[in-house]
Amino acid sequence: MGFLKSSDEILGVGEFTRRFKALVKLQIPELWLRGEISNIKPYSSGHTYFTIKDADASISAVLFKGYSRGISLELRDGMRILAFGEIGVYEVKGTYQMVVKAILPDGVGDLAARFELLKKKLSDEGLFDVGRKRPIPQTPRRVAVITSPTGAAVRDFLKILRRRAWKGEVYVLPSRVQGEGSAGEVVDKIRFAQDYVFEDGGSFDLLVITRGGGSIEDLWTFNEECVARAVASCSIPTISAVGHEIDFTLCDFAADLRAETPSAAAELISSSAIELRERLLRNEADLRNSAFCILDNLRRKLESYSNMLSLHAPDGKINSMRIMLDELESRIDLSVHKNVSHLKSKISDFLLNLSKYSPANKIGSYREYLLSMEKQLEILNPENTLKRGFAMAFDKAGKRIVSAKSASSNKSLLLRFRDGEVGARVGETS
């Protein structure tokens, strides 16, 4: 892409600055600069601003707080340094500066040059190619760690694993990590880990090479060609965790994975285990829920089949018929009771009607009537009248005379008294 599309193209200042920034980013990668520090200004934020200059030119530089933690030098005006970083463009003011990521005293410039030459050589051989890197196992069971057994790196590494409840086994393979002969020890430990066989026939699942941060001289062991080649050819998947975030060694490029710090390496190892554990827990919960659902469906089907069997089973039918018989018996009892009650009511009505027309009742009525008549006859009985001193007159024919006229037509009468009869003659009346 050209910087300008045509000579007569008109750009805004912002667009020009953005294109300039993109061009710088594309054409000028990270680089080393040699120069002298001047105008150094540390700020309370932790950032440090200064100028790097030589006899021909100068460039503004900034060392941000995050990168300053990995630099052990006490920066001061007049100090000659080797600064590693990238060129940044500040669009608002249209200026550029160097964003410094590492600083070395100028006296070790030969090491930096050796680093770049060896890096290029091994890179050209394909030693750092991404295609040859192996995946890091998600759940390594046995991890070999090549480091100093007394350094802070191994303590931080183990502390993180314990805190995250990692369940694997860590085997520390002690080795010097700086000084004369240390590179040979690291190579020997790499080969030892690669060839070691456990009693069960297994081997190490993962190799971690680690140490804390330091200057380029302190970390040079891991820039030795023999170490880089041993890491690249190791049959065990390898993590390089050498120095701090801003420190890069050839061991980092040769390893299958680079971790910024020893603690980061421990987090990488345990994170996969934690994720897998969480996934297993989720799968377990899903399986449990699925099993419960299946069991619940089977239980419902079983209950349904059981109900169907109970409906069609002989015992069920017999029980149903027993219930029907009980119901019929109850209905019959109720019907009979109602019919009997009805018949009793009709009989009662019939008896009541019968009693009204019963001969015995009529006889009783007639008896009472006769008694009444008898009493009346008794009252009207002439004999009873005679007993009270009266007499009855009869003619010769025995017909009772009840008037004086009838008595005057007869000459002789018969008078009947209580104690007998006497004859009498009718005399003259006045």
Residue pairs with C-beta under 8 A, 6 or more apart in sequence:
3 19
3 20
3 23
4 11
11 19
13 94
14 91
17 89
17 91
17 94
18 91
20 89
21 89
21 91
24 87
24 89
24 96
25 86
25 87
28 86
28 87
29 86
30 84
30 85
30 86
30 101
31 84
31 85
31 86
31 87
32 82
32 83
32 84
32 112
32 116
33 52
33 59
33 82
33 83
33 85
33 98
34 54
34 80
34 81
34 82
34 83
34 106
34 109
35 52
35 53
35 54
35 58
35 59
35 80
35 81
35 83
36 52
36 53
36 54
36 78
36 79
36 80
36 81
37 50
37 51
37 52
37 75
37 76
37 77
37 78
37 79
37 80
37 81
38 50
38 51
38 53
38 58
38 77
38 78
39 49
39 50
39 51
39 77
40 48
40 49
40 50
40 75
40 76
40 77
41 48
41 49
41 50
42 48
43 49
45 65
46 64
46 65
46 68
47 62
47 63
47 64
47 65
47 68
48 62
48 63
48 68
48 75
49 60
49 61
49 62
49 63
50 61
50 62
50 63
50 75
50 77
51 58
51 59
51 60
51 61
52 58
52 59
52 61
52 81
52 83
52 98
53 59
59 96
59 97
59 98
60 95
60 96
60 97
60 98
61 83
61 85
61 97
61 98
61 99
61 100
62 88
62 97
62 98
62 99
62 100
63 71
63 75
63 100
63 103
64 99
66 245
67 100
67 101
67 102
67 246
69 244
70 102
70 213
70 243
70 244
70 245
70 246
70 247
71 102
71 103
72 214
72 215
73 79
73 81
73 103
73 104
73 105
75 81
75 103
79 105
80 105
80 106
81 103
81 104
81 105
81 106
82 103
82 104
82 105
82 106
82 108
82 109
82 112
83 98
83 100
83 102
83 103
84 100
84 101
84 102
84 103
84 104
84 112
85 98
85 99
85 100
85 101
85 102
86 98
86 99
86 101
87 96
87 97
87 98
87 99
88 96
88 97
88 98
88 99
89 95
89 96
90 96
90 97
101 246
102 246
102 247
104 111
104 112
104 215
104 216
108 215
108 216
108 217
111 216
111 217
111 220
111 223
112 216
114 223
115 216
115 223
115 250
118 223
118 225
118 228
118 250
119 250
119 253
122 128
122 225
122 228
122 229
122 232
122 250
122 253
122 254
123 253
126 132
127 228
127 229
127 232
127 253
127 254
128 232
128 253
128 254
132 232
133 256
133 257
134 237
134 256
135 237
135 256
136 206
136 237
136 239
136 256
136 257
136 268
136 272
137 205
137 206
137 237
137 272
138 272
138 273
138 275
138 276
139 168
139 272
139 273
139 276
140 168
140 205
140 206
140 269
141 168
141 169
141 202
141 205
142 168
142 169
142 171
142 198
142 202
142 203
142 204
142 205
142 206
143 168
143 169
143 170
143 171
143 204
143 205
143 206
143 207
143 208
143 269
144 171
144 173
144 193
144 196
144 204
144 206
144 207
144 208
144 236
145 154
145 157
145 170
145 171
145 172
145 173
145 207
145 208
145 209
145 210
146 173
146 175
146 186
146 189
146 190
146 193
146 207
146 208
146 209
146 210
147 153
147 154
147 157
147 172
147 173
147 174
147 175
147 177
147 208
147 209
147 210
147 211
147 262
148 154
148 174
148 175
148 176
148 177
148 211
149 172
149 174
151 177
151 211
151 212
152 212
153 210
153 211
153 212
153 241
153 262
154 172
154 210
154 262
156 261
156 262
156 263
156 266
157 208
157 210
157 241
157 262
157 263
157 265
157 266
158 170
158 266
159 263
159 266
160 263
160 266
160 267
160 270
161 168
161 170
161 266
161 269
161 270
164 266
164 267
164 270
164 271
164 273
164 274
166 266
166 269
166 270
166 273
167 273
168 205
168 269
168 273
171 204
173 189
173 192
173 193
174 189
175 182
175 185
175 186
175 188
175 189
176 182
176 185
176 221
177 186
177 211
177 221
177 222
178 211
178 214
178 217
178 218
178 219
178 220
178 221
179 221
182 221
183 221
183 224
183 226
183 227
184 226
186 209
186 221
186 222
186 227
186 230
187 226
187 227
187 230
190 207
190 209
190 227
190 230
190 231
190 234
191 230
193 204
193 207
193 234
193 236
194 204
194 207
194 234
194 235
194 236
196 203
196 204
197 203
203 236
204 236
205 236
205 237
206 236
206 237
206 238
206 239
206 269
207 234
207 236
207 237
207 238
207 239
208 238
208 239
208 241
208 265
208 269
209 222
209 231
209 238
209 239
209 240
209 241
209 242
209 251
209 255
210 240
210 241
210 242
210 259
210 262
210 265
211 219
211 222
211 242
211 243
211 262
212 243
212 244
212 262
213 219
213 243
213 244
213 247
214 243
214 247
216 223
219 242
219 243
219 247
219 249
221 227
222 240
222 242
222 249
222 250
222 251
222 252
223 249
223 250
223 251
224 250
225 250
227 250
227 251
228 250
228 251
228 253
228 254
229 254
231 238
231 240
231 251
231 254
231 255
232 254
237 256
237 257
238 255
238 256
238 257
239 255
239 256
239 257
239 258
239 259
239 265
239 268
239 269
240 249
240 251
240 252
240 254
240 255
240 257
240 258
240 259
241 258
241 259
241 260
241 261
241 262
241 264
241 265
242 249
242 251
242 252
243 249
243 261
244 260
244 261
245 260
245 261
252 258
257 268
259 265
259 268
310 316
355 361
378 384
382 392
383 418
385 392
386 392
386 416
386 417
386 418
387 418
389 418
391 415
391 416
391 417
392 400
392 415
392 416
393 400
393 401
393 407
393 413
393 414
393 415
393 416
393 424
394 400
394 401
394 413
394 414
394 415
394 416
395 401
395 406
395 410
395 413
395 414
396 410
396 412
396 414
398 414
401 407
401 410
401 413
404 429
407 413
407 426
408 426
408 429
410 426
411 425
411 426
412 423
412 424
412 425
412 426
413 423
413 424
413 425
413 426
414 421
414 422
414 423
414 424
415 421
415 422
415 423
415 424
